[in-house]
């Protein structure tokens, strides 16, 4: 598939969008370093570790679409600032209430605040940068670079200064992202022209693809109905399926990856470094996405890279040395560096400017549903088979599901046209 260069956006605007992504997008990865360690410090069993990690996704699954509607309604800039301030304040609640039940409760709200801010950051690509694969790749590179630096620093702070200052550091990281969002332009209208020459796959108009913006802050059935109708678009349907299935790898990394490494003798700094390596490789890989889509069909590139990302994390227990683990997590980072911007670009180009946050929220709802489901299931499996075999079982399920998605895409007329 060939692609033309996108319409140029001002360099300062691009820098600000990428800077927001650097700080806001790496928040989850920093939490994925410290939260399993915090759960271990609280004396949680493998099943309770799964519960603690999964709790962060509960409100996200049920309320992400409402958060996306608010972002579409009031603008990503305003919502990132508001939600980021609240999220930064709430992070301090973890060490101040060192109890399993309190951690679970804080996880509910903190997870929704963090994820909705991230929805706003992704919506900036569609609102301000036109959803181009080139800009989506650059934004992903900035996010992954933040995911390289952030977890390493969080692990070092935790290792040297303890849990309290570890959470304080992450809170300060989020506040820098809030300040960057404050510097964004207040008006988005002058940047609303799509930065693309053609859609990546044939798109059929779906009910709800254009909407009169409704006012209000309470959840609305119409917001949910409009958002779910976007599944009629083949590009959106593919993205939603893929984002759910990729959680077979992401769910492992956010829950038992750190626990396994801790059990075989690695400390917090080493765990943070490995996760940082993954995101450093992702940052480099994401910069090549725009060129790669000129030669390989987007849907095959997305499915193939997601399979690589799942397999690379599922084989962790057979790797005993830091070098082997670094190579595997780097390979996973390469796959992640491709699949995220491809999903972001496909979905953002499929809808209008006032549905950018909602299509992101739809994807994240399924993503976080998988993020809640996989750690819980993996924890239950680990209770009976041990943590090692849980890696293999969850990874195998993800690969089989992705192969099935590939068969569906190969038989779909919408994607055959671009094969």
C-alpha positions as CSV (number, residue, x, y, z in Angstrom):
1,X,0.0,0.0,0.0
2,X,1.4,3.4,-1.0
3,X,0.9,6.5,1.1
4,X,1.4,10.2,0.4
5,X,3.1,12.7,2.8
6,X,0.6,14.3,5.2
7,X,-0.3,17.9,5.3
8,X,2.4,19.7,7.4
9,X,1.6,20.8,10.9
10,X,3.6,23.5,12.8
11,X,6.8,22.1,14.4
12,X,5.9,23.7,17.8
13,X,2.4,22.1,17.7
14,X,3.9,18.7,17.0
15,X,6.5,19.1,19.8
16,X,3.8,19.9,22.3
17,X,1.6,16.9,21.3
18,X,4.6,14.6,21.5
19,X,5.7,16.1,24.9
20,X,2.2,15.5,26.3
21,X,2.4,11.9,25.1
22,X,5.9,11.5,26.6
23,X,4.7,12.2,30.1
24,X,1.0,11.2,30.1
25,X,1.5,8.0,28.0
26,X,4.3,6.6,30.2
27,X,2.3,6.8,33.4
28,X,0.8,3.4,33.1
29,X,4.2,1.8,32.5
30,X,5.7,3.4,35.5
31,X,2.8,2.1,37.6
32,X,3.4,-1.4,36.1
33,X,6.8,-1.4,37.7
34,X,5.8,-0.3,41.2
35,X,2.4,-1.7,41.6
36,X,3.4,-5.5,41.7
37,X,6.2,-4.5,44.0
38,X,3.8,-2.6,46.2
39,X,1.4,-5.6,46.3
40,X,4.3,-7.9,47.3
41,X,5.2,-5.4,50.1
42,X,1.6,-5.6,51.3
43,X,1.9,-9.4,51.5
44,X,-0.6,-10.1,48.7
45,X,-0.9,-13.7,47.3
46,X,-0.7,-14.3,43.5
47,X,-4.5,-14.2,43.3
48,X,-4.6,-10.9,45.3
49,X,-1.9,-9.4,43.1
50,X,-4.1,-10.1,40.1
51,X,-7.1,-8.5,41.9
52,X,-5.0,-5.4,42.7
53,X,-3.7,-5.0,39.2
54,X,-7.1,-5.7,37.6
55,X,-8.9,-3.2,39.9
56,X,-7.2,-0.4,38.0
57,X,-9.3,-1.3,35.0
58,X,-12.8,-1.6,36.5
59,X,-13.9,2.0,36.0
60,X,-11.9,2.3,32.8
61,X,-14.0,-0.5,31.2
62,X,-17.3,0.9,32.3
63,X,-16.6,4.7,32.0
64,X,-14.0,5.2,29.3
65,X,-16.6,6.0,26.7
66,X,-18.1,8.6,29.0
67,X,-14.6,10.1,29.5
68,X,-14.1,10.1,25.7
69,X,-17.4,11.9,25.3
70,X,-16.3,14.6,27.8
71,X,-13.0,15.0,25.9
72,X,-14.8,15.4,22.6
73,X,-17.2,17.9,24.2
74,X,-14.8,20.1,26.2
75,X,-11.6,19.5,24.4
76,X,-8.5,17.3,25.1
77,X,-6.4,20.2,26.5
78,X,-8.9,21.2,29.2
79,X,-9.6,17.6,30.3
80,X,-5.9,16.5,30.4
81,X,-5.2,19.4,32.7
82,X,-8.1,18.6,35.0
83,X,-7.7,14.9,35.1
84,X,-4.0,15.0,35.4
85,X,-4.1,17.3,38.5
86,X,-6.5,14.9,40.2
87,X,-4.5,11.8,39.2
88,X,-1.2,13.3,40.5
89,X,-2.8,14.1,43.8
90,X,-4.3,10.6,44.1
91,X,-1.0,8.8,43.6
92,X,0.1,10.0,47.0
93,X,-2.8,8.0,48.6
94,X,-1.1,4.6,48.0
95,X,1.8,4.9,50.5
96,X,-0.4,6.9,52.9
97,X,-2.9,4.0,53.2
98,X,-0.7,0.8,53.0
99,X,-3.6,-1.7,53.1
100,X,-4.7,-4.1,50.4
101,X,-8.3,-3.0,50.5
102,X,-7.3,0.7,50.3
103,X,-5.0,0.0,47.4
104,X,-7.8,-1.7,45.5
105,X,-10.1,1.3,46.1
106,X,-7.5,3.8,45.0
107,X,-6.8,1.7,42.0
108,X,-10.4,2.1,40.8
109,X,-10.3,5.9,40.5
110,X,-6.6,6.3,39.8
111,X,-6.9,4.0,36.8
112,X,-9.8,5.9,35.3
113,X,-8.1,9.3,35.7
114,X,-4.8,8.0,34.2
115,X,-6.6,6.3,31.3
116,X,-8.9,9.2,30.5
117,X,-6.0,11.6,30.4
118,X,-4.3,9.2,28.0
119,X,-7.4,9.1,25.8
120,X,-7.1,12.9,25.6
121,X,-3.4,12.7,24.6
122,X,-4.3,10.2,21.8
123,X,-7.2,12.4,20.7
124,X,-4.7,15.2,20.0
125,X,-3.3,13.2,17.1
126,X,-6.7,13.2,15.4
127,X,-7.7,16.7,16.5
128,X,-4.5,18.5,15.8
129,X,-2.4,16.2,13.6
130,X,-5.0,14.7,11.3
131,X,-4.5,11.1,12.3
132,X,-1.6,10.6,9.9
133,X,0.5,7.3,10.4
134,X,3.6,9.5,10.2
135,X,2.5,11.7,13.1
136,X,1.0,8.8,15.0
137,X,4.3,7.0,14.7
138,X,6.2,10.0,16.0
139,X,3.7,10.4,18.9
140,X,4.2,6.7,19.7
141,X,8.0,7.2,19.6
142,X,7.7,10.0,22.1
143,X,5.4,7.9,24.3
144,X,7.8,4.9,24.2
145,X,10.8,7.1,24.9
146,X,8.9,8.3,28.0
147,X,8.2,4.7,28.7
148,X,11.9,4.0,28.6
149,X,13.0,6.8,30.8
150,X,10.0,6.8,33.2
151,X,10.1,3.1,34.4
152,X,13.9,3.2,34.8
153,X,13.7,6.3,37.0
154,X,10.7,5.1,38.9
155,X,12.5,1.8,39.6
156,X,15.7,3.6,40.8
157,X,13.8,6.0,43.0
158,X,11.9,3.1,44.6
159,X,15.0,1.1,45.0
160,X,17.0,3.9,46.7
161,X,14.4,5.9,48.5
162,X,11.5,3.6,49.1
163,X,7.8,3.3,48.1
164,X,6.7,6.7,49.3
165,X,9.1,8.7,47.2
166,X,8.5,6.3,44.3
167,X,4.9,7.3,44.2
168,X,5.8,11.0,44.7
169,X,8.1,10.8,41.7
170,X,5.4,9.4,39.5
171,X,3.0,12.1,40.7
172,X,5.5,14.8,39.8
173,X,6.0,13.2,36.4
174,X,2.3,13.5,35.7
175,X,2.3,17.1,36.8
176,X,5.0,17.9,34.1
177,X,2.6,16.4,31.5
178,X,-0.2,18.7,32.8
179,X,2.0,21.8,32.4
180,X,2.8,20.7,28.8
181,X,-0.9,20.3,28.0
182,X,-1.4,23.8,29.4
183,X,0.9,25.1,26.6
184,X,-1.2,23.6,23.8
185,X,-3.3,26.0,21.7
186,X,-6.8,26.7,23.1
187,X,-8.4,26.5,19.7
188,X,-8.3,23.3,17.5
189,X,-10.4,24.4,14.6
190,X,-7.5,25.6,12.4
191,X,-6.0,22.1,12.6
192,X,-9.1,20.1,11.8
193,X,-8.3,19.2,8.2
194,X,-7.4,15.5,7.9
195,X,-3.6,15.0,7.4
196,X,-4.0,12.2,4.9
197,X,-4.5,11.6,1.2
198,X,-6.5,8.4,1.5
199,X,-8.0,6.1,4.1
200,X,-6.0,3.1,4.9
201,X,-8.9,0.7,4.2
202,X,-12.2,1.2,2.4
203,X,-14.6,2.8,4.9
204,X,-18.4,2.5,4.9
205,X,-20.3,5.4,6.5
206,X,-21.6,4.2,9.9
207,X,-24.5,5.6,11.9
208,X,-23.1,8.1,14.4
209,X,-20.0,9.0,12.3
210,X,-21.1,12.6,12.4
211,X,-22.8,14.0,15.5
212,X,-24.0,17.3,16.9
213,X,-22.0,17.9,20.0
214,X,-24.2,17.6,23.1
215,X,-23.5,19.5,26.3
216,X,-23.5,18.1,29.8
217,X,-21.1,16.2,32.2
218,X,-23.3,13.2,33.2
219,X,-23.1,9.8,31.4
220,X,-25.5,9.6,28.4
221,X,-27.0,6.6,26.7
222,X,-26.7,8.4,23.4
223,X,-22.9,8.8,23.9
224,X,-22.5,5.0,24.3
225,X,-24.9,4.2,21.4
226,X,-23.0,6.6,19.1
227,X,-19.7,5.1,20.1
228,X,-20.6,1.4,19.7
229,X,-22.2,2.1,16.3
230,X,-18.7,2.9,15.1
231,X,-18.0,-0.8,15.2
232,X,-19.8,-0.9,11.8
233,X,-16.6,0.5,10.3
234,X,-14.3,-2.3,9.2
235,X,-11.2,-0.4,10.3
236,X,-12.6,0.2,13.7
237,X,-13.8,-3.4,14.1
238,X,-10.3,-4.7,13.2
239,X,-8.6,-2.3,15.7
240,X,-11.0,-3.3,18.5
241,X,-10.4,-7.0,18.0
242,X,-6.7,-6.5,17.8
243,X,-6.5,-4.3,20.9
244,X,-8.3,-6.8,23.0
245,X,-6.2,-9.7,21.9
246,X,-2.9,-7.9,22.4
247,X,-3.7,-7.8,26.1
248,X,-2.5,-11.4,26.3
249,X,1.0,-9.8,26.3
250,X,0.3,-6.5,28.0
251,X,-1.6,-8.1,30.8
252,X,1.3,-10.4,31.5
253,X,3.8,-7.5,31.5
254,X,1.6,-5.3,33.8
255,X,1.1,-8.1,36.4
256,X,3.4,-11.1,36.7
257,X,6.3,-10.1,34.6
258,X,7.8,-8.1,37.5
259,X,6.8,-10.8,40.0
260,X,8.6,-13.5,38.1
261,X,11.7,-11.4,37.7
262,X,11.7,-10.6,41.4
263,X,11.4,-14.4,42.2
264,X,14.5,-15.2,40.1
265,X,16.6,-12.6,41.7
266,X,16.2,-9.3,39.9
267,X,15.6,-6.1,41.8
268,X,13.3,-3.1,41.1
269,X,16.0,-1.2,39.2
270,X,16.7,-4.1,36.9
271,X,13.0,-4.7,36.3
272,X,12.5,-1.0,35.5
273,X,15.5,-1.1,33.1
274,X,14.0,-4.1,31.2
275,X,10.7,-2.4,30.8
276,X,12.5,0.7,29.8
277,X,14.5,-1.2,27.1
278,X,11.2,-2.4,25.6
279,X,9.9,1.2,25.3
280,X,13.2,2.5,24.0
281,X,13.1,0.0,21.2
282,X,9.4,0.8,20.6
283,X,10.4,4.5,20.2
284,X,12.8,3.7,17.4
285,X,10.4,1.2,15.8
286,X,7.5,3.7,15.8
287,X,9.6,6.1,13.7
288,X,9.6,3.6,10.9
289,X,5.8,2.9,10.8
290,X,5.0,5.6,8.2
291,X,7.5,4.2,5.7
292,X,6.5,0.5,6.4
293,X,2.9,1.2,5.6
294,X,3.9,2.1,2.1
295,X,5.0,-1.5,1.4
296,X,2.9,-3.7,3.7
297,X,-0.9,-3.7,4.1
298,X,-1.7,-2.0,7.4
299,X,-3.9,-4.8,8.7
300,X,-1.3,-7.5,8.1
301,X,1.4,-5.4,9.6
302,X,-0.8,-4.8,12.7
303,X,-1.7,-8.4,13.2
304,X,1.8,-9.7,12.6
305,X,3.5,-7.3,14.9
306,X,1.0,-8.0,17.7
307,X,1.7,-11.7,17.5
308,X,5.4,-11.0,17.9
309,X,4.8,-8.8,20.9
310,X,2.7,-11.5,22.6
311,X,5.2,-14.3,22.0
312,X,8.2,-12.3,23.1
313,X,6.7,-11.8,26.6
314,X,5.2,-15.3,26.9
315,X,8.6,-17.0,26.6
316,X,10.0,-15.0,29.6
317,X,10.3,-18.1,32.0
318,X,12.7,-19.9,29.6
319,X,15.1,-16.9,29.7
320,X,17.4,-16.9,32.7
321,X,19.9,-14.1,32.0
322,X,19.5,-10.4,31.8
323,X,20.8,-10.3,28.2
324,X,18.3,-12.9,27.0
325,X,15.5,-11.1,28.8
326,X,16.6,-7.8,27.3
327,X,16.6,-9.2,23.8
328,X,13.1,-10.7,24.3
329,X,11.6,-7.6,25.8
330,X,13.3,-5.5,23.0
331,X,11.6,-7.7,20.4
332,X,8.3,-7.2,22.2
333,X,9.0,-3.4,22.2
334,X,9.5,-3.6,18.4
335,X,6.1,-5.2,18.0
336,X,4.5,-2.7,20.4
337,X,6.1,0.2,18.6
338,X,4.3,-0.8,15.5
339,X,0.9,-2.0,16.6
340,X,-0.1,1.0,18.7
341,X,0.4,3.8,16.1
342,X,-1.2,1.5,13.4
343,X,-4.3,1.1,15.6
344,X,-4.4,4.8,16.5
345,X,-4.1,5.9,12.8
346,X,-6.6,3.4,11.5
347,X,-9.3,4.4,14.0
348,X,-8.7,8.1,14.0
349,X,-8.9,8.3,10.2
350,X,-12.2,6.3,10.2
351,X,-14.2,9.0,12.1
352,X,-14.8,12.7,12.2
353,X,-13.0,15.3,14.4
354,X,-15.7,15.3,17.1
355,X,-15.5,11.6,17.6
356,X,-11.8,11.3,18.0
357,X,-11.8,10.7,21.7
358,X,-14.7,8.4,21.6
359,X,-13.2,6.0,19.1
360,X,-10.0,6.1,21.3
361,X,-12.2,5.4,24.3
362,X,-13.9,2.5,22.5
363,X,-10.6,0.9,21.8
364,X,-9.3,1.6,25.4
365,X,-12.5,0.1,26.9
366,X,-11.8,-3.2,25.2
367,X,-8.1,-2.9,25.9
368,X,-8.7,-2.3,29.6
369,X,-11.4,-5.0,29.8
370,X,-8.6,-7.4,28.6
371,X,-6.2,-5.6,31.0
372,X,-8.6,-6.4,33.9
373,X,-9.3,-10.0,32.7
374,X,-5.9,-11.2,31.9
375,X,-4.1,-10.5,35.2
376,X,-7.1,-12.0,37.1
377,X,-7.2,-15.2,34.9
378,X,-3.4,-15.4,35.0
379,X,-3.4,-15.1,38.8
380,X,-6.0,-17.9,39.0
381,X,-4.0,-20.1,36.6
382,X,-0.8,-19.4,38.5
383,X,-2.5,-20.6,41.7
384,X,-3.0,-24.1,40.2
385,X,-0.1,-24.4,37.7
386,X,2.5,-22.0,39.0
387,X,3.5,-18.7,37.5
388,X,5.8,-20.2,34.8
389,X,3.0,-22.2,33.1
390,X,0.7,-19.3,33.4
391,X,3.0,-17.3,31.0
392,X,2.7,-20.1,28.4
393,X,-1.0,-20.6,28.7
394,X,-2.0,-17.0,28.4
395,X,0.5,-16.4,25.6
396,X,-0.9,-19.4,23.6
397,X,-4.4,-18.1,24.0
398,X,-3.4,-14.7,22.6
399,X,-1.6,-16.1,19.6
400,X,-4.5,-18.5,18.6
401,X,-6.9,-15.6,18.9
402,X,-4.7,-13.3,16.7
403,X,-4.4,-16.0,14.0
404,X,-8.2,-16.2,14.0
405,X,-8.3,-12.5,13.5
406,X,-5.9,-12.8,10.6
407,X,-8.2,-15.4,8.9
408,X,-11.2,-13.0,9.3
409,X,-9.2,-10.1,7.8
410,X,-8.1,-12.3,4.9
411,X,-11.6,-13.3,4.1
412,X,-13.1,-9.8,4.5
413,X,-13.8,-7.9,1.3
414,X,-12.9,-4.6,3.0
415,X,-9.3,-5.7,3.5
416,X,-8.9,-7.8,0.4
417,X,-9.0,-4.5,-1.6
418,X,-5.8,-3.3,0.1
419,X,-3.9,-6.6,0.3
